[in-house]
Amino acid sequence: MELTQLTAVSPIDGRYRKQSEHLDEYFSEYGLIKYRVLVEIEYFFFLADQKFFKLPVKARAALRKVLDEFSPEDALQIKQIESITNHDVKAVEYFLKEQLDKAGIGQLKEWIHFGLTSQDINNTAIPLSWKHCMEHEYLPAVINLQNHLYQLAAQWKNIPLLARTHGQPASPTILGKEIMVFVERLNNQVELFASVPYAAKFGGATGNFNAHQVAFPKKNWVALGNRFVEDVLGLQRMQFTTQIEHYDSLAAHFDAIKRINNILIDLCRDIWTYISMDYFKQKTKKGEVGSSAMPHKVNPIDFENAEGNLGMANALLEHLSAKLPVSRLQRDLTDSTVLRNIGVPVAHVAIALRSLEKGLGKLVLNEEKLKADLENNWAVVAEAIQTILRRENYPNPYEALKDLTRGNHKIDRKAMQDFIAKLKVSPAVKKELKAITPSNYVGVNPVF
């Protein structure tokens, strides 16, 4: 069958194509070829700028146009060359040499790919495409989600909520503060992610500029390599490499994304639980079906979809971060096929982020349910009462509250007020204790 959204094996290119198709600019076969062409052309220009040869202005403009207007048709032409060469990077080299012939500078075509091995191209093209995707797609999406959560936190900053530790009613909290927990966690991990460099390898067959140095022994190739990778491409060149980049920084990025995903899984499960407790209702659209069998249901499918895709991403990221930094001696080929899959977990994350945004946009706060749960759990103010009694040096306050609150009998407002009335403390302290309710015993947090 012809490949369509219905026949694709992966749901990324099938069911979820609309949510992930923007990533093909970075991670598709076309995207990889495009970035290889970019590195090859920029290196050719760099050599010209370093006076290795003279490049006519019109020829430079013609090559710049090849880069700026690079199309899937151009990539297909390179794939056709590859069917003969059986080498993907060499096919890019031959394609560009043809472009030099067309530009009337065929005499310069041996400066294309000068002194390089294929990994000088792959280990700059791939981190460059990764950098662009992270900066233009992934990080903005995470920060947008973080901002969305902050807006919800601000909206709900005065909403008291019965907390639950170990699944049991616990000291009340504020709904907005509970959302701020995730805002802070995301912010911390985004900062850690941003501190990891986008590392590249560029140094010839085994990382020593052997071919470069033997051809031009008076040139400082280490300095030239650093200048090209860092000033032209905007990456960080590793100084001591084998044939390939270490992938340690890339693995650190994978691990950082994994941690962010775990935070989002935690968020999904909390919101899912709040929905199950009826703390949130969900907006519906006319014509939508919540359950195939039960018409009354509105399932929290957006949070479930996000959790599933985040889990898929983490499974792949775990393998990527564990495998890529390990290679036999100066290089084996296991990194090649693995690197072609780095876009897959990113696609799962992109799908998850969109589902999360959609789910958060559907939430409708059910304040009556939150108030009812607080009112039905007066035992949670026992902590407050016994702490004030400690302050007053009252004998065995913890034990007194323990005897009152632990057991099968219901503790309501009246039971708590009656208990306070019998305490041998001053009227002022009794008044202070009676003013405490599950709805106002919410502590304090930084302003947000």
C-alpha positions in Angstrom: 0.0 0.0 0.0 1.0 3.6 -0.6 2.2 5.4 2.5 -0.6 7.6 3.9 -1.8 8.6 7.4 -3.9 5.5 7.3 -1.2 3.1 6.3 1.8 4.5 8.3 3.2 2.0 10.8 4.0 4.6 13.3 1.1 6.8 14.7 3.6 9.7 14.6 3.3 9.7 10.8 -0.3 8.3 10.8 -2.9 9.2 13.4 -0.9 12.1 14.9 0.7 13.4 11.7 -0.9 16.9 12.2 0.7 17.3 15.6 4.2 16.2 14.6 4.6 17.1 10.9 6.4 20.4 11.7 9.3 18.3 13.0 10.1 16.9 9.6 12.2 20.1 8.9 14.7 18.8 11.5 14.4 15.0 11.8 13.2 13.5 8.5 15.5 12.1 5.8 15.0 15.4 4.0 15.9 17.4 7.1 19.1 15.4 7.6 20.1 15.9 4.0 19.3 19.6 4.1 21.5 20.1 7.2 24.3 18.2 5.6 24.1 20.5 2.6 24.1 23.5 4.9 27.3 22.3 6.7 29.1 21.4 3.4 28.3 24.8 1.8 29.2 26.8 5.0 32.5 25.0 5.2 33.2 25.7 1.5 32.5 29.4 2.2 34.6 29.3 5.3 37.6 28.0 3.3 37.1 30.7 0.8 37.0 33.3 3.5 40.2 31.9 4.9 41.9 32.6 1.5 42.4 28.9 0.6 40.9 29.8 -2.8 39.1 32.7 -4.5 35.4 32.4 -4.7 33.6 34.8 -7.2 30.7 36.8 -5.8 28.2 35.4 -8.3 29.3 31.8 -7.6 28.8 32.4 -3.9 25.4 33.8 -4.5 24.5 30.8 -6.7 25.5 28.4 -3.9 23.7 30.4 -1.3 20.6 30.1 -3.4 21.0 26.3 -3.5 21.0 26.3 0.3 18.2 28.8 0.8 15.9 27.1 -1.8 16.9 23.5 -1.0 13.8 21.4 -1.6 12.5 17.8 -1.3 13.2 17.5 -5.0 16.9 18.3 -4.4 17.0 15.8 -1.6 15.5 13.2 -3.9 18.2 13.9 -6.4 20.8 13.3 -3.7 19.0 10.0 -2.8 19.3 8.9 -6.4 23.1 9.6 -6.3 23.2 7.6 -3.1 21.6 4.6 -4.8 24.8 4.5 -6.9 27.4 5.5 -4.3 25.8 3.6 -1.4 27.1 6.3 0.8 24.8 9.1 2.0 27.3 11.8 2.8 29.3 11.2 -0.4 26.1 11.6 -2.3 25.8 15.1 -0.8 29.3 15.9 -1.9 28.7 14.8 -5.5 25.5 16.8 -5.6 27.3 19.9 -4.5 30.1 19.4 -7.0 27.4 19.3 -9.7 26.1 22.7 -8.4 29.7 24.1 -8.6 29.8 23.0 -12.2 26.5 24.8 -12.9 27.8 27.9 -11.2 30.8 27.9 -13.5 33.4 27.1 -10.8 34.0 23.5 -11.4 37.7 24.0 -10.9 37.0 24.6 -7.2 34.9 21.5 -6.6 37.6 19.5 -4.8 37.3 22.1 -2.0 33.9 20.6 -1.2 34.4 18.2 1.8 38.1 19.1 1.9 39.9 16.9 4.4 36.7 15.8 6.0 35.2 12.4 7.0 31.4 11.8 6.9 31.2 12.2 10.7 32.5 15.8 10.4 29.3 16.4 8.5 26.9 14.2 10.5 28.3 15.3 13.9 27.7 19.0 13.0 24.5 18.6 10.9 22.7 16.5 13.5 23.5 18.7 16.6 22.7 21.8 14.5 19.3 20.4 13.6 18.8 19.3 17.2 19.7 22.8 18.4 17.3 24.5 16.0 14.5 22.2 17.0 15.1 22.6 20.7 15.3 26.4 20.4 12.4 26.9 17.9 10.0 24.1 18.8 10.6 22.1 22.0 11.7 24.8 24.5 9.0 27.3 23.4 6.4 24.6 23.8 7.5 23.7 27.3 7.7 27.4 28.3 4.3 28.1 26.9 2.9 25.2 28.9 4.7 26.5 32.0 3.1 30.0 31.4 -0.3 28.3 31.0 0.1 26.6 34.3 1.3 29.9 35.9 -1.9 31.6 34.6 -4.0 28.8 36.1 -2.1 29.1 39.4 -2.7 32.8 39.6 -6.4 32.2 38.8 -6.7 29.7 41.6 -4.4 31.3 44.1 -7.2 31.9 46.7 -8.9 28.5 46.3 -8.4 26.3 49.4 -8.0 22.6 48.7 -8.0 19.5 50.9 -4.5 18.1 50.6 -3.9 14.3 50.5 -0.7 12.7 51.7 -0.6 8.9 51.3 -4.1 9.3 49.8 -5.5 10.4 53.1 -6.9 13.9 54.0 -4.1 16.1 55.2 -3.4 19.8 56.1 -5.3 22.0 53.6 -3.4 23.7 50.8 -4.1 26.2 48.0 -4.9 24.9 44.5 -2.9 27.6 42.9 0.1 26.7 45.0 -0.1 23.1 44.0 0.0 24.2 40.3 3.0 26.4 41.1 4.8 23.3 42.3 4.9 22.2 38.6 5.7 25.7 37.4 8.8 25.8 39.6 9.9 22.3 38.7 9.6 22.9 35.0 11.5 26.2 35.4 14.4 24.5 37.2 14.7 21.8 34.6 14.5 24.1 31.6 17.4 26.1 33.2 19.4 22.9 33.6 18.6 21.9 30.0 19.8 25.4 28.7 23.1 24.9 30.5 24.1 21.9 28.4 26.1 22.8 25.3 25.2 21.7 21.7 28.4 19.8 21.1 29.9 18.9 17.7 32.8 16.9 16.3 34.9 18.4 13.5 38.5 17.1 13.0 38.9 14.6 10.2 38.9 10.8 10.1 40.0 10.2 13.7 39.7 13.7 15.2 43.3 14.9 14.6 43.0 16.9 11.4 45.4 14.5 9.8 44.5 15.2 6.2 44.2 19.0 6.8 47.6 19.2 8.5 49.5 17.2 5.9 48.1 19.3 3.1 48.6 22.7 4.9 51.1 22.1 7.8 51.5 25.8 8.6 47.8 26.3 9.3 46.5 26.2 12.8 43.7 23.7 12.1 42.5 23.4 15.7 41.9 27.2 15.7 40.3 27.0 12.3 38.0 24.1 13.3 37.0 25.9 16.4 36.2 29.1 14.5 34.1 27.3 11.9 32.1 25.2 14.4 31.6 27.9 17.0 31.4 31.1 15.0 29.8 29.9 11.8 27.6 27.1 13.0 27.0 28.2 16.6 27.9 24.9 18.1 30.6 23.9 20.6 33.5 21.9 19.2 34.8 19.1 21.3 38.6 19.4 21.4 39.6 15.7 21.8 37.5 13.3 19.8 37.6 10.0 18.0 35.9 9.7 14.6 32.7 10.7 16.3 31.4 13.1 18.8 31.2 11.9 22.4 27.4 12.3 22.5 27.7 13.1 26.3 26.0 16.5 25.9 23.3 15.0 23.6 22.7 12.3 26.2 22.4 15.1 28.9 19.8 16.7 26.8 17.9 13.4 26.5 18.1 13.0 30.3 16.9 16.5 30.8 13.9 16.0 28.6 13.2 12.7 30.4 13.1 14.6 33.7 10.8 17.2 32.3 8.6 14.4 30.9 8.5 12.8 34.4 7.3 16.1 35.8 4.6 16.3 33.2 3.5 12.7 33.9 3.2 13.6 37.5 1.0 16.6 36.5 -1.1 14.4 34.3 -1.8 12.0 37.1 -2.6 14.7 39.6 -5.1 16.4 37.3 -6.5 13.1 36.3 -7.1 12.3 40.0 -8.6 15.7 40.7 -11.0 15.1 37.8 -11.9 11.7 39.2 -12.6 13.4 42.6 -14.9 15.8 40.8 -12.7 18.8 41.7 -12.7 19.6 38.0 -15.4 19.3 35.3 -14.4 19.3 31.6 -15.8 21.5 28.9 -17.3 19.6 26.0 -17.9 20.2 22.4 -21.1 19.5 20.6 -20.9 16.1 18.9 -18.1 14.8 21.0 -18.5 11.4 22.6 -17.0 10.7 26.1 -17.6 7.0 26.2 -18.8 4.5 23.6 -21.1 2.9 26.1 -21.8 5.4 28.9 -23.3 8.7 27.6 -22.8 10.5 30.9 -19.0 10.2 30.8 -16.4 12.7 29.8 -13.2 10.8 30.0 -9.9 12.7 30.8 -8.4 11.4 27.5 -6.1 14.4 26.9 -4.2 13.7 30.1 -4.2 10.0 29.4 -2.9 10.6 25.9 -0.2 12.9 27.2 0.9 10.4 29.8 1.1 7.6 27.3 3.2 9.6 24.8 5.5 10.9 27.5 6.1 7.3 28.6 6.9 6.3 25.0 9.3 9.2 24.7 11.1 8.3 27.9 11.6 4.7 26.9 13.3 5.9 23.7 15.3 8.6 25.4 16.5 6.1 28.0 18.0 4.0 25.2 19.4 6.9 23.3 21.2 8.4 26.4 22.6 5.0 27.4 23.7 3.9 23.9 25.1 6.9 22.1 28.0 7.7 24.5 29.3 4.1 24.1 31.4 3.2 21.0 34.1 0.6 20.3 37.6 2.2 20.1 37.7 5.1 17.6 34.2 4.3 16.2 31.7 1.7 15.4 28.6 2.2 13.3 25.9 1.7 16.0 25.5 5.4 16.5 24.4 5.9 12.9 21.1 4.2 12.9 20.3 5.3 16.4 20.9 9.0 15.6 18.3 8.7 12.9 15.7 8.1 15.6 16.3 11.1 17.8 13.2 12.8 16.3 10.9 10.0 17.4 10.8 10.8 21.2 10.6 14.5 20.3 7.5 13.8 18.2 5.9 11.9 21.1 6.7 14.8 23.4 5.2 17.3 20.9 2.0 15.2 20.8 1.9 15.0 24.6 2.4 18.8 25.0 -0.5 19.5 22.6 -2.7 17.1 24.5 -1.8 18.7 27.8 -2.6 22.1 26.5 -5.9 20.9 25.2 -6.7 19.2 28.5 -5.8 22.2 30.6 -8.0 24.3 28.4 -11.0 22.1 29.1 -10.8 22.3 32.9 -13.7 23.9 34.8 -13.2 24.3 38.6 -15.9 22.8 40.7 -15.6 24.9 43.8 -18.6 23.4 45.6 -17.0 20.0 45.6 -13.7 21.4 47.0 -15.6 23.3 49.8 -17.7 20.2 50.6 -14.6 18.0 51.0 -13.0 20.6 53.3 -16.1 20.8 55.4 -16.3 17.0 55.7 -12.8 16.8 57.0 -12.6 18.9 60.2 -10.0 16.5 61.6 -7.4 18.1 59.5 -7.3 21.2 61.7 -6.1 19.0 64.6 -2.5 19.8 63.6 -3.2 23.5 64.0 -4.9 23.1 67.4 -2.3 20.9 68.9 0.5 23.2 67.7 -1.1 26.2 69.4 -1.6 24.1 72.5 2.1 23.3 72.4 2.8 27.0 72.2 0.7 27.5 75.4 2.6 24.6 77.1 -0.6 22.6 77.4 0.0 19.1 78.7 0.1 16.3 76.0 -1.7 18.2 73.2 -0.8 15.7 70.5 -2.3 12.9 72.4 -5.4 14.8 73.3 -6.1 15.5 69.6 -5.2 12.0 68.7 -7.8 10.6 71.0 -10.4 12.9 69.5 -9.7 12.5 65.8 -8.6 8.9 65.4 -11.4 6.4 65.2 -14.6 5.8 63.4 -16.7 8.6 64.8 -17.2 11.7 62.6 -15.4 14.9 63.4 -17.4 17.9 62.3 -17.4 21.6 63.2 -19.5 20.9 66.3 -17.3 18.1 67.6 -14.2 20.3 67.2 -15.9 23.3 68.8 -17.1 21.2 71.7 -13.6 19.8 72.2 -12.1 23.3 72.2 -14.7 24.5 74.7 -13.6 21.9 77.2 -9.9 22.8 77.0 -8.4 24.4 80.1 -7.0 27.4 78.3 -7.8 31.2 78.4 -10.9 32.6 76.5 -8.5 34.3 74.1 -6.8 31.1 73.1 -10.2 29.4 72.8 -11.3 32.2 70.5 -8.1 31.8 68.5 -8.7 28.0 68.1 -12.4 28.3 67.2 -11.4 30.7 64.3 -9.5 27.9 62.6 -11.4 26.1 59.8 -10.4 23.6 57.1 -10.9 26.4 54.6 -8.6 29.0 56.2 -5.9 26.7 57.6 -3.9 26.9 54.4 -0.5 28.2 55.5 1.6 30.7 53.6 3.5 30.7 50.3 5.6 33.2 48.4 3.6 35.7 46.3 2.9 34.6 42.8 
